[in-house]
Amino acid sequence: MIEPSPPKSIRAMGLRRRLGKIQISVALGMTLVWMLLFDAFQLRPESLGLLLLGFLASVAIMLVFPLPPIKPGFRFWPVQGVWMIVYITWKMFVASFQVTAQIFTPGTVHSSVISVKQRTGSDLMLVCTAIVTTVIPGSVIVEVGQAERELFVHVLGADTEEKVRNAEKDVRALEERLVRGLGTRADIAELEEALASGEERV
């Protein structure tokens, strides 16, 4: 016996629920990745079409595979956000020269895996710190301890205690810049509380 199909109103309600779960910030991020994959930031006749197609593909993916909402999300603080971008760009620039110098320096380059405990309870800030740390040349995240709020980072050239401490400070500095630029008020309050309790300000 063939079961009757659900009424159109129920199907429409299901579609509206799925549309309501679309996160514009996530869709824009996926569109950015799409544009990078297809080298669509160059001025070409098809660039606008690739932008539209990337956004539609992102929305379609989120409709077929609904993602859990990002809570509490992030907030962009304009002044701190600009400083965050400048700081990350500068760190990437400096680290590129440092890695190049290590490559051309005779002898063996030693490395260390360091553990850096994060100062906020936000999963989003933890992920952002891990991504940016990996993007900067010379450092790679090898493990993330979500429950312990801890990042394990492989650092090129950290072969002395002083260099290990400097690498830890660099990761903490990235975390602070990201929290101040993208964190919620609760994230910033957590960071300030940690700094007030004795953490070094960077």
Helices and strands as residue ranges (DSSP letters): H 8-20, H 24-37, H 47-64, H 78-104, E 111-117, H 123-135, E 139-145, E 150-156, H 161-182, H 185-196
